[in-house]
Amino acid sequence: MSKELAKGYEPHDVEKRWYAEWEAKGYFRAAATSDKKPFSIVIPPPNVTGALHMGHALNNTLQDILCRWKRMQGYNVLWMPGTDHAGIATQNVVERQLAAEKKDRHELGREAFIKRVWKWKAESGGQIIGQLKRLGASCDWERERFTMDEGLSKAVRTVFVKLYQDGLIYRDNRLINWCPRCHTALSDIEVEHEDKKGHLWHIRYPVAGEPGKYVVVATTRPETMLGDTAVAVHPEDERYQALVGKKVILPLVNREIPVIADDYVDREFGTGVVKITPAHDFNDFEVGQRHGLDKINVLDESGIINAEGRQYEGMDRFEARKRIVEELEAAGLLEKIEDHAMAVGGCYRCKTVVEPYLSLQWYVKVAPLAERALAAVKEGKTRILPKQWENTYYDWMENIRDWCISRQIWWGHRIPAWFCDHCGEVTVAMEAPATCCKCGSDELRQETDVLDTWFSSALWPFSTMGWPEKTAELATFYPTSCLVTGFDILFFWVARMMMMGLHFMDEVPFGDVYIHALVRDAHGQKMSKSKGNVIDPLTIIDQYGTDAFRFTLAAFAAQGRDIKLAEERIAGYRNFCNKVWNAARFTLMNLEGFDPDTLKLTELPLSEGDRWVLHRLNETARETGKALTEYRFNEAAMGLYQFTWSEFCDWYLELSKKDLYGDDPLRKKTAQYVLWYTLEHLLRLLHPFMPFITEEIWQALPGTKGATIMLAPYPEPAPERSHPEAAANMERVMAVISGIRNIRGEMEVPPSREISVILSCGTEESLRLMKHNEGAIVSLARVADLAMGQGIEKPEDASIQVAGDVQIFVPLKGLVDVEEEEKRLLKEIAKIEKEIDLFSKKLENPSFVERAPADVVAKEREKLAEVTDKKLVLEASLEKIRHLKG
């Protein structure tokens, strides 16, 4: 027996009820061992401090579509969830709490502070997990991991020790990104660049021993000149060849420094002479290495000038900049100041301007690891899609630098290295050593630095499955099937997972990497709090329901193209949800007392309309499967939308009414079966995209079925549904019906008014087809009198449309009040001409075109094109009416 569906679809109760049911019944659970084929995905672990944003929503919707689809295809699906401990981000959250209590972490001490962070995590961390559940994410939550849980901590320590033993981890004094507020090294991804208006100061450096002669050097950071150890020119720059090998005097400090020649210098920038500050600029550091220059660090950890800065010692870096510029000017050594736009790097957490800083840090020697990771993609062991990202990956991997893995914070995996105060030896071990491995002293201190968050994330595909133990999960699910991620972490995360996976598992971590685009606002702008254009996924879910939101994201997820998200688009897909709901209500209302278990599709007398809808269902199943296999989520979603709305709802539901309400019991039973069968299959096709509404409707359908749509088979193309000839015939009939409807629309004949129609068929076969489907034409086009034949002359007063080899004539005498229609059309045309004039004047005005934002101008052009097209349609209708007057 079928159940009745409520009049309107109310998503919130339905979503809550079904998610709880799915979770309680263990439908998301993967089996550690199974006869089924495995399919596995690891979630890109969101920060434990995070809240669901649009990027998460898109990323996890796409993963869930794949997991639900594969589960329905009979795979043993593991979607591994978890969160990242997010070193600096989490430490900052807890430090802000302490600041509100007028305390700081140093007062608490390291141990008490870390306890406090764990307490925060237990109480407030991981809210994003609940938010992912609201999105419908079918992760195996019983296996949820955290990058600092016991098992993952053991994996991290094992990897560190092994890489150290292999000679792939070392310490060195090098330049790193440094946050003077957080007092830690930062990875490149943790530095956010912002375009700012800066200055280019042109400073005169006197040539030593040549009074009155100087070179002009341009810099954006005058305070770093205190640490200059050379000035450089291009070796082929004729202007300065005589200077190479000489010395110049560093202004204000009066230290002599050499003039060197290096290919790094851009002859076109400034004067073609650049200052070299190896301790405060990444490029200068490399130049310094090549020329054996000293590295003079003039800043302390807080961005304050240190003793190397002589008379400026104790000043803040920006205060010192101001003083240095004033003193250069007073000494006549400042040639000029120019405005200069530049990208300034800020700490992603506290926004403080980041300094390139010379510091003793731990590094991974990545070249040997990168070689294998590069080869794996080139050999096709891992595919990166869309393919264009492969080149970006190659570029990064071929130009890779050693990876700085130490961070000067407290929250994270503490580096398992101990320094001997007696002999200076470093001991790296799994457990805290009692004595020094070299001299036996017990005077040991553990390294205070923690590991970069990306270090633990790099192990995620295998550490989450129990490595370094040999687990059943690893045997079943590693390597994982695919990874779905954003392009911004292709290098920071994906490349490092590739390196670690190959080194420790001897296999790539995933077969496919699918890179999705960004979700932007309706105007294509990046969403940001400062712009006030952020759309909150949870607000959208509350307003429109999860299914409408998910379907919108999938429908716009075209490969390599950013999503422009406007609320009206989500509202449009909520209408789609309502359309599916209403189609299901119509079907269920007409299945009273119907039992599909007593019937077989192959034994029913199918009409041409039945065969057409079954054929289209078959083709939709084929196209959806192909699109999902190729990660073309938008094509899969749009194909399903088109079939549901334009074919099943707009055509088949209407076609079925004649049989459902007619007197032939066998035709009625057949129409009921095809309606039920098509809807049931359609719900299964839609389920990965719209899990909640499909489960709710599917459960209400009659017939024997499993416990949940989640585990029902995903429809594949089937020979019994393939009717290409019948489908082509039906489409010819539908083209005729559409032609009649077009004439009605053009002539504004109300739907309630029945009309006379003449069909002149080009062939005997067409005539036979139209006669066979006469009932459908009469009912769907609201025809009172239908005449058909071959070679019929067009009546004088008729409007005409052509559908294939069939000419459609609709006599208009008496159907349209010609005088009134002419007046109406003239009035409409006059109104449209005023609009055309208005838009044209606006666009002819140079001050509007030049000053208005580009998207506003483009919108006005669109409006002009729209009204111009409308005028052409109205003029064509006026001509037809005047012809009737003729």
Secondary structure by P-SEA (a helix, b strand, c coil): cbbbbccccccaaaaaaaaaaaaaacccccccccccbbbbbbcccccccccccaaaaaaaaaaaaaaaaaaaacccccccccccccaaaaaaaaaaaaaaaccccccccaaaaaaaaaaaaaccccaaaaaaaaaccccccccccccccaaaaaaaaaaaaaaaaaccccccccccccccccccccccccbbbbbbbbbbbbbbbbccccccbbbbbbbccccccccccccccccccccccccccbbbbccccbbbbbbbbbccccccccccbbbbbccccaaaaaaaaaabbbbbbcccccccccccccccccccaaaaaaaaaaaaaaaccccbbbbbbbbbbccccccccccccccbbbbbbcaaaaaaaaaaaaacccccccccaaaaaaaaaaacccccccccccccccccbbbbcccbbbbbccccccccccccccccccccccccaaaaaaaccccccccccccccccccccccbbbbccccccccaaaaaaaaaaccccccccbbbbbbbbcccccccccccccccccaaaaaacccaaaaaaaaaaaccccccccccaaaaaaaaaaaaaaaaaaaaaaaaaccccccccccccccccaaaaaaaaaaaaaaaaaaaaaaacaaaaaaaaaaaaaccccccccccccccccccccaaaaaaaaaaaaaaaaaaaaaacccccaaaaaaaaacccccccccccccccccccccccaaaaaaaaaaaaaaaaaaaaaaaacccccccbbbbbbbccaaaaaaaaaaaaaaaaaacccbbbbbccccccccbbbbbcccbbbbbbcccccaaaaaaaaaaaaaaaaaaaaaaaaaaaacaaaaacccaaaaaaaaaaaaaaaaaaaaaaaaaaaaaaaac
